[in-house]
């Protein structure tokens, strides 16, 4: 009974209800629809040109870089949330510390802009 | 079934009911919004829009109800369309991607409070299915998971356009998530809690959050459009360059599940914005106690029943306030042209991010002078 009383139990319950409902809707269409596959229908759509090679090829490293930068700044946001929730307790000390933290990250931010990591043209 | 188990049983039953209430609302948003959007588009662009399909047309002498039957007809059509796996797709991920997107969007909705807490069998019941001490951070966690659906849809399709669309879209979503997260720090500083119920109560005592943190509200509204892949940020499905982005290989019910996820996400973010900046489910200038006593006087019911009428009023207010954002979403779609991808990334990283950071620092310093 302990885990039912936990505040995280509704999360599990909601997940089960939602996931089941969405899977059933998706599966229903699979059962109800007609099945008339033809060769051209099953081809990947690439504007009518016969498709060459697999689409899962090497892709620009740019996206990887964006993901890495996202992790950096997202963790910064998480740390700032912790400070924000205890803002009243920490007082001016907290404001100074958070300011130093943001300033340190700003140095990194200026660096990635100087290195053109955010240029997409 | 001992006496001590009663509270847990009541709470669990209440949780299931709350889940279905919010699920019901969320599932209605997509069909109604598709109709509203097409009608609004028709008005804006001087076209007709859906105006033929009625509800029970025989019964009402063929009066079309302004085409309100259109979403129903669409749903039936989508359900009975051919559902096939194109050549070379990764079947598991191809099937899972739309399910992930719609499920995470629905999970997000589960954190929205839709009414003041009610008393049933002597127990307080908080009117939102998921009430954690991390509050609205739960919504962020769930909405961030939606990126997996987009990336998987692109990769699983085995076609070049979906792959590019999926990559672009996921890069866009994670880029704007930072600004979105930073934009909500000032409200936390001001209200001192993550709990949406407490934030709404504090706004009912003072002013709406939009007056305390207007810059946060603006940044959040902009990032809302990017997070849900709506115009002017719908680069993922830029028809002129990517056919339909990660949706290219999808059709029928699976395709519509992506849109179910998108519209649910729109509603959830609108409701979150309402709770943080526009006073949530509370009427302006009317406190919960005033409303309750007014309803009691009007209907001569006791508190046990009157509180449910108040819940209905709260629900209506929440939906009306969210509808403001939903109509804004729709109107912006017909008004603004699409951004170019480098413009989009520049706006996210070089404009919104510094503004959001500066907003946090300035709010902290001003609050420091007021409070310490």
Interface residues (C-beta under 8 A of the other chain):
Chain A: X1 X4 X5 X7 X8 X9 X10 X11 X13 X14 X15 X17 X18 X19 X21 X22 X23 X25 X26 X28 X29 X30 X32 X33 X34 X35 X36 X37 X41 X42 X43 X44 X45 X46 X47 X51 X54 X55 X56 X59 X63 X66 X67 X70 X73 X74 X77 X78 X80 X81 X84 X85 X87 X88 X91 X92 X95 X98 X99 X102 X106 X109 X113 X118 X119 X120 X121
Chain B: X5 X8 X12 X15 X16 X19 X20 X23 X78 X79 X80 X81 X82 X83 X84 X85 X86 X87 X88 X95 X98 X99 X102 X103 X106 X107 X110 X129 X130 X131 X132 X133 X137 X138 X155 X157 X158 X159 X160 X161 X162 X163 X167 X170 X171 X174 X175 X177 X178 X181 X182 X185 X188 X189 X192 X193 X194 X243 X248 X249 X252 X253 X254 X257 X341 X342 X345 X346 X349 X350 X353 X354 X357 X360 X361 X364 X365 X367 X368 X371 X372
